[in-house]
């Protein structure tokens, strides 16, 4: 485990963000803190208010995503407006040649607007599916997770666990990932839970 590279993860969030998307990934990935990992919320301004009225202090500015090794976009109430805000998105200069980049639900629309999806299909939630399709993206109707190389998408709030597992497997390997998942899994289901998540992600590791 000592050979695992330290990794900075930017959890990109905006006003109206979905707590499950942002916080589940953040909590799971920070289980690798002993290996030098750090997942932090970043976005515009100093604080954001979630879709359910929770106000949180941002840990990093939006531009920090340009430096991080991993960038994950959550979804939120205002994703469509954010996708049309070129002044805001122009602050992001992401590079899939050196970063892992993932998105949750309507966050797939932001990946499309940033030109990061290319012709790859994407996962999203049922509400977001129509406008993700309007952006020219082929949506996978019955899949919770899909990845191609360094880019991944997940559909459904709790599918954030697949994004986190994908990042850990990519950057930390099976042993460290299994240990982190074992830590967060329900008692009595730990081995089965860890294996189920890794089994979902493994086909996309090549």
Secondary structure, 3 states (H helix, E strand, C coil): CCCCCCCEEEEECCCCECHHHHHHHHHHHHHHHHHCCEEEEEECCCEEECCCCCEEECCEEHHHHHCCCEEEECCECCHHHHHCCHHHHCCCCCCCCCCEEEEECCHHHHHHHCCCCCCCCECCCCCCHHHHHHCCCCECCCCCEEEECCEEEECCHHHHHHHHHHHHHHHHHHHHHHHHHHHHCCCCCHHHHHHHHHHHHHCCCC
